[in-house]
Amino acid sequence: MSDLLTRDEYAAIADGLSLPTQAYIDGAYRPAVSGETFKTVNPATGAVLAEIAACGAEDVDLAVSKAREAFADGRWSKRSPAERKDVLIRLCKLITRSARELAVMESIESGKTILDCETVDIPETVHCLKWHAEAIDKIYDQVSPPSDDHLALIVREPVGVAGLVLPWNFPMLMLAWKIGPALAAGNSVIVKPAEETSLTALRIAELASEAGMPRGVFNVVPGGGEAVGEPLGRHMDVDMISFTGSTETGRRFLRYAADSNLKEVVLEMGGKNPCIVLDDVDNVDRVAAHIVNGAFWNMGENCSATSRLIVHSDVKDALLERVLAHAREWTTGDPLDPSHRIGALISKAHFDKVHSYLSDPDAAESLMGGETRDGIFVEPTIIDLVSPDSRLARDEIFGPVLSVTTVGSLDEALAVANDTGYGLTASIFTANGKRALRGARALQAGTVTVNCFGEGDITTPFGGYKRSGFGGRDNALQAHDQYTNLKTIWIDLSDDHDEAVD
């Protein structure tokens, strides 16, 4: 991607965008059956960007029927892996050609900084889709050797119609995490974007058709949770749901599955992720940079954000000095200004939730931030002396708020870190390899990073323990598991069987 533009250049692109406003079903844009719409808003300015088709149960029924029709006649599901790969690679090229348009579209609708949209979300979206496309013809099935008289084939088959329910914090990237393996496996998909962030999913569906995706295979149905999410979760002809979002909503999808056709449900949900820093770290400044990035990246609206710093008392003062220094570099303001690292929160309702923690009586000592800006901006906030039992330490705030808890040993740090209902990610910083491995094994989380903040990459499965995850993993080859069924084909090769047939 070329160099970043100026704020005025990005604003000019935003002013010239042609925004998609209708559902994308059976290869074409169409209004909601009811004719109703809802407003999508730029959270940084409060300006209405567009009125989007407010779909409902009738639209879900139509999308499911078209997706089922496409799956049954094999226009995608029966194509060779090489043909499916070619279409997905063409989609990657079209996304790359439209990268700047998509980045600006994502920024103005979500409040994300254009810096992140340009340098993280777009490249990672393309990389994810390309990786799964390239994996299509490299995932082999198995042959079991039960005996000389038998042969058993263990094969994967696409699930069928997959409902993919997206969050608002990474609209494009989470779309890629789901459609990459789902489409690679041969499924038809129905995407329900978050109500706050529908634009890029609709545009990418259109690009997929341009790339050669058959009609009915990739559908996008925008609308609210009750209007679209629930009918999709309860639909008797949807074979599986993959959901990323809050734990509360994830529970609902399990109930919908139980009340309908017992469809498979995969949930990637919240986190309250600990970052342990022990007294033997050998580069305090580097550790501080990772902590700040983990806590404040994407305004803290990140399920893997390291929102709990659990630090050994012997290194605490030196570490916090450097954490504060790095955090001051994270400026807050207009998301279209590439000099800013912190943009607007997604909505006024979410801003009010995050803001409520800034005046919490448990906030014993605010070291930095705690301030809001015009609109729905929250500055990076660091709060010290946080009790492990406080709301600040236990609730998923989903904003740029880092709580600091002091401990005196590795064992105490691990006890504090694991004392949570979540288990998505965790980090441990230490110069001692044995302590690092011991801590990584003891931390109850789906991804544990050592001496860094991160989530792994496309080659490593991502998902959580406890209330953070259920039923499967995103990323890596394991992501294909949730979009396929395993079938055993048992073949009798015995002579006795031949004679009996004769």
ZAMARGU-4260 file (C-alpha; in steps of 0.2 Angstrom, whole numbers, plus 5000, padded with zeros to 4 digits):
<rodrens>
0) 5000/5000/5000 | 5006/5017/4996 | 5011/5030/5009 | 4997/5037/5021 | 4988/5053/5015
5) 4984/5069/5024 | 4968/5071/5034 | 4961/5083/5021 | 4964/5070/5007 | 4955/5056/5017
10) 4941/5068/5021 | 4939/5071/5002 | 4939/5052/4999 | 4925/5051/5012 | 4915/5064/5004
15) 4916/5055/4987 | 4911/5038/4993 | 4896/5029/4986 | 4890/5019/5001 | 4880/5003/4999
20) 4863/5004/5008 | 4854/4988/5004 | 4855/4970/5008 | 4865/4959/4997 | 4855/4943/4993
25) 4857/4931/4979 | 4870/4941/4970 | 4861/4958/4970 | 4857/4973/4981 | 4839/4973/4987
30) 4829/4983/5000 | 4822/4975/5015 | 4805/4967/5012 | 4797/4979/5024 | 4805/4994/5016
35) 4811/5000/5033 | 4829/5007/5035 | 4840/5012/5050 | 4853/5026/5051 | 4872/5022/5051
40) 4881/5036/5060 | 4899/5042/5060 | 4903/5041/5078 | 4917/5054/5077 | 4905/5068/5071
45) 4887/5061/5074 | 4883/5064/5056 | 4872/5052/5047 | 4881/5043/5034 | 4867/5033/5026
50) 4851/5024/5029 | 4853/5005/5028 | 4840/4992/5024 | 4833/4986/5041 | 4830/4968/5037
55) 4819/4956/5047 | 4814/4938/5047 | 4807/4938/5030 | 4824/4944/5023 | 4832/4930/5033
60) 4821/4917/5025 | 4824/4924/5008 | 4843/4923/5011 | 4843/4906/5018 | 4832/4899/5004
65) 4844/4906/4991 | 4859/4900/5001 | 4852/4883/5002 | 4848/4883/4984 | 4865/4887/4979
70) 4873/4874/4991 | 4861/4860/4985 | 4864/4863/4966 | 4883/4863/4969 | 4887/4880/4960
75) 4900/4883/4973 | 4900/4868/4985 | 4904/4855/4971 | 4917/4866/4962 | 4935/4860/4963
80) 4946/4867/4977 | 4956/4875/4963 | 4941/4884/4956 | 4936/4890/4973 | 4954/4896/4977
85) 4954/4906/4960 | 4938/4915/4965 | 4945/4920/4982 | 4961/4925/4976 | 4952/4937/4963
90) 4942/4944/4978 | 4959/4948/4987 | 4965/4957/4972 | 4949/4967/4971 | 4949/4971/4989
95) 4967/4977/4987 | 4962/4988/4972 | 4948/4996/4983 | 4959/4996/4999 | 4958/5015/5001
100) 4940/5016/4998 | 4937/5002/5011 | 4948/5009/5024 | 4940/5026/5024 | 4923/5018/5024
105) 4928/5007/5039 | 4935/5022/5048 | 4920/5034/5046 | 4908/5021/5051 | 4917/5013/5066
110) 4927/5027/5073 | 4943/5017/5070 | 4958/5027/5066 | 4963/5028/5047 | 4980/5023/5053
115) 4974/5006/5059 | 4962/5004/5044 | 4976/5007/5032 | 4990/4998/5040 | 4982/4984/5050
120) 4964/4980/5045 | 4965/4980/5026 | 4982/4971/5024 | 4976/4958/5037 | 4959/4955/5029
125) 4968/4952/5012 | 4981/4941/5020 | 4968/4930/5030 | 4957/4927/5014 | 4972/4923/5004
130) 4979/4911/5017 | 4963/4901/5018 | 4961/4902/4999 | 4978/4894/4997 | 4974/4881/5010
135) 4959/4874/5000 | 4969/4862/4990 | 4981/4858/5004 | 4970/4851/5017 | 4970/4832/5015
140) 4958/4819/5021 | 4963/4803/5030 | 4963/4785/5027 | 4962/4774/5042 | 4970/4756/5042
145) 4957/4746/5052 | 4962/4729/5045 | 4968/4720/5029 | 4949/4717/5025 | 4943/4735/5028
150) 4947/4752/5022 | 4941/4767/5031 | 4940/4785/5023 | 4938/4800/5034 | 4933/4814/5023
155) 4927/4832/5026 | 4911/4839/5019 | 4905/4857/5020 | 4892/4860/5033 | 4880/4868/5021
160) 4872/4885/5026 | 4882/4895/5038 | 4876/4910/5048 | 4891/4922/5052 | 4887/4935/5065
165) 4900/4949/5066 | 4906/4962/5079 | 4908/4980/5077 | 4926/4982/5083 | 4934/4974/5068
170) 4921/4973/5054 | 4932/4969/5039 | 4944/4958/5048 | 4931/4948/5057 | 4922/4946/5041
175) 4938/4938/5033 | 4941/4927/5048 | 4924/4919/5045 | 4921/4919/5026 | 4939/4914/5023
180) 4937/4896/5030 | 4918/4895/5027 | 4919/4899/5008 | 4935/4889/5006 | 4926/4874/5013
185) 4912/4876/5000 | 4898/4883/5011 | 4885/4896/5007 | 4885/4910/5020 | 4874/4923/5027
190) 4883/4937/5035 | 4874/4947/5048 | 4886/4963/5051 | 4884/4973/5067 | 4871/4986/5066
195) 4883/5000/5069 | 4895/4994/5055 | 4887/4986/5039 | 4895/4996/5025 | 4911/4986/5022
200) 4903/4969/5023 | 4890/4974/5009 | 4904/4981/4998 | 4915/4966/5000 | 4900/4955/4995
205) 4898/4965/4979 | 4917/4963/4976 | 4915/4944/4978 | 4902/4943/4964 | 4913/4953/4953
210) 4927/4940/4957 | 4916/4926/4951 | 4907/4921/4967 | 4890/4912/4961 | 4874/4921/4966
215) 4867/4915/4983 | 4883/4909/4990 | 4888/4925/4999 | 4874/4935/5006 | 4874/4950/5018
220) 4858/4954/5029 | 4860/4970/5039 | 4849/4974/5054 | 4847/4973/5072 | 4850/4958/5084
225) 4831/4954/5087 | 4826/4957/5069 | 4840/4947/5060 | 4852/4939/5073 | 4838/4929/5082
230) 4829/4923/5066 | 4845/4917/5059 | 4850/4908/5075 | 4833/4900/5076 | 4831/4896/5058
235) 4828/4877/5054 | 4838/4877/5038 | 4854/4886/5044 | 4867/4872/5048 | 4879/4882/5059
240) 4882/4899/5067 | 4899/4907/5070 | 4897/4922/5082 | 4910/4935/5088 | 4903/4947/5101
245) 4898/4948/5119 | 4896/4934/5131 | 4878/4939/5134 | 4873/4938/5116 | 4883/4922/5114
250) 4872/4913/5127 | 4857/4918/5116 | 4864/4909/5101 | 4866/4893/5111 | 4848/4895/5117
255) 4842/4898/5099 | 4851/4882/5093 | 4843/4872/5107 | 4826/4878/5103 | 4828/4875/5084
260) 4838/4862/5075 | 4853/4860/5087 | 4864/4868/5074 | 4882/4869/5078 | 4887/4885/5087
265) 4904/4892/5088 | 4907/4907/5100 | 4921/4919/5101 | 4917/4931/5115 | 4924/4943/5128
270) 4940/4944/5138 | 4947/4952/5153 | 4965/4949/5149 | 4979/4949/5161 | 4997/4955/5158
275) 5009/4949/5171 | 5026/4958/5173 | 5038/4949/5184 | 5053/4957/5193 | 5067/4950/5182
280) 5062/4958/5165 | 5077/4964/5156 | 5070/4978/5145 | 5057/4988/5154 | 5055/5001/5140
285) 5051/4987/5128 | 5039/4979/5140 | 5030/4996/5143 | 5028/4998/5124 | 5019/4981/5122
290) 5008/4985/5137 | 5002/5001/5130 | 4999/4994/5113 | 4989/4980/5120 | 4979/4991/5131
295) 4975/5005/5119 | 4975/4998/5102 | 4959/5001/5093 | 4953/5012/5108 | 4953/4996/5119
300) 4938/4990/5109 | 4947/4973/5107 | 4942/4957/5115 | 4961/4953/5117 | 4966/4969/5125
305) 4977/4968/5139 | 4966/4978/5151 | 4974/4971/5167 | 4992/4975/5172 | 4998/4963/5186
310) 5015/4969/5190 | 5028/4963/5203 | 5031/4977/5216 | 5050/4977/5214 | 5048/4983/5195
315) 5032/4992/5196 | 5039/5010/5198 | 5051/5009/5184 | 5038/5000/5173 | 5025/5013/5176
320) 5036/5027/5172 | 5039/5020/5155 | 5021/5015/5152 | 5016/5033/5155 | 5029/5039/5143
325) 5023/5028/5129 | 5005/5031/5133 | 5007/5050/5130 | 5012/5046/5112 | 4994/5039/5109
330) 4985/5055/5104 | 4966/5056/5103 | 4956/5064/5090 | 4949/5064/5072 | 4950/5046/5066
335) 4954/5053/5048 | 4970/5061/5054 | 4983/5048/5052 | 4993/5056/5067 | 4980/5050/5079
340) 4981/5033/5088 | 4965/5034/5097 | 4949/5037/5088 | 4930/5038/5093 | 4921/5025/5103
345) 4908/5016/5092 | 4892/5024/5099 | 4885/5036/5113 | 4878/5021/5122 | 4895/5012/5123
350) 4904/5029/5127 | 4892/5031/5142 | 4897/5013/5148 | 4915/5016/5147 | 4914/5034/5155
355) 4905/5026/5170 | 4921/5017/5175 | 4931/5033/5174 | 4922/5040/5190 | 4921/5023/5198
360) 4925/5023/5217 | 4936/5008/5214 | 4948/5019/5204 | 4960/5022/5218 | 4973/5032/5209
365) 4971/5038/5192 | 4989/5040/5184 | 4984/5046/5167 | 4968/5051/5157 | 4951/5049/5164
370) 4946/5063/5153 | 4934/5063/5138 | 4934/5074/5123 | 4921/5082/5112 | 4909/5069/5105
375) 4912/5051/5111 | 4931/5051/5113 | 4940/5044/5129 | 4958/5047/5132 | 4970/5033/5137
380) 4967/5030/5155 | 4979/5021/5168 | 4972/5018/5185 | 4983/5011/5199 | 4980/5002/5215
385) 4965/4992/5208 | 4959/4978/5219 | 4957/4961/5210 | 4938/4961/5217 | 4934/4978/5209
390) 4923/4982/5194 | 4938/4989/5185 | 4947/4972/5187 | 4933/4961/5183 | 4922/4969/5170
395) 4926/4969/5152 | 4926/4988/5150 | 4930/4988/5131 | 4938/5005/5131 | 4955/5013/5133
400) 4957/5009/5152 | 4971/5000/5160 | 4970/4994/5178 | 4986/4991/5188 | 4987/4978/5202
405) 5002/4975/5212 | 5008/4957/5217 | 5024/4950/5226 | 5027/4934/5217 | 5023/4923/5202
410) 5011/4912/5211 | 5001/4927/5217 | 5001/4935/5200 | 4994/4918/5192 | 4981/4917/5205
415) 4975/4935/5202 | 4976/4933/5183 | 4965/4917/5183 | 4952/4924/5195 | 4941/4929/5181
420) 4926/4921/5172 | 4935/4925/5155 | 4950/4916/5147 | 4953/4923/5130 | 4972/4929/5130
425) 4985/4932/5143 | 5003/4939/5143 | 5018/4936/5154 | 5035/4945/5154 | 5050/4938/5162
430) 5068/4935/5157 | 5068/4917/5165 | 5063/4904/5153 | 5057/4892/5166 | 5046/4905/5174
435) 5039/4909/5157 | 5034/4892/5153 | 5027/4888/5170 | 5017/4904/5169 | 5011/4901/5151
440) 5005/4883/5156 | 4996/4889/5171 | 4987/4904/5163 | 4969/4899/5159 | 4968/4907/5142
445) 4967/4901/5124 | 4982/4911/5118 | 4996/4916/5130 | 5010/4927/5123 | 5027/4927/5131
450) 5037/4944/5132 | 5025/4952/5119 | 5007/4957/5116 | 4998/4948/5102 | 4986/4936/5096
455) 4997/4924/5086 | 4994/4925/5068 | 4984/4917/5054 | 4993/4901/5057 | 4988/4899/5075
460) 4970/4895/5082 | 4962/4909/5091 | 4948/4907/5104 | 4946/4906/5123 | 4942/4896/5139
465) 4928/4898/5150 | 4916/4912/5146 | 4927/4918/5132 | 4924/4904/5119 | 4914/4889/5114
470) 4914/4876/5101 | 4929/4880/5090 | 4943/4891/5085 | 4945/4905/5072 | 4961/4906/5062
475) 4973/4892/5057 | 4968/4876/5049 | 4957/4872/5064 | 4946/4886/5058 | 4940/4875/5044
480) 4934/4862/5057 | 4919/4872/5062 | 4913/4874/5044 | 4915/4855/5039 | 4907/4839/5044
485) 4918/4823/5046 | 4911/4808/5037 | 4918/4790/5039 | 4916/4779/5024 | 4919/4761/5029
490) 4923/4749/5015 | 4923/4730/5017 | 4936/4722/5006 | 4935/4704/5013 | 4933/4689/5001
495) 4919/4681/5011 | 4909/4697/5007 | 4912/4694/4988 | 4907/4676/4990 | 4891/4680/4999
500) 4887/4693/4986 | 4890/4680/4972
</rodrens>
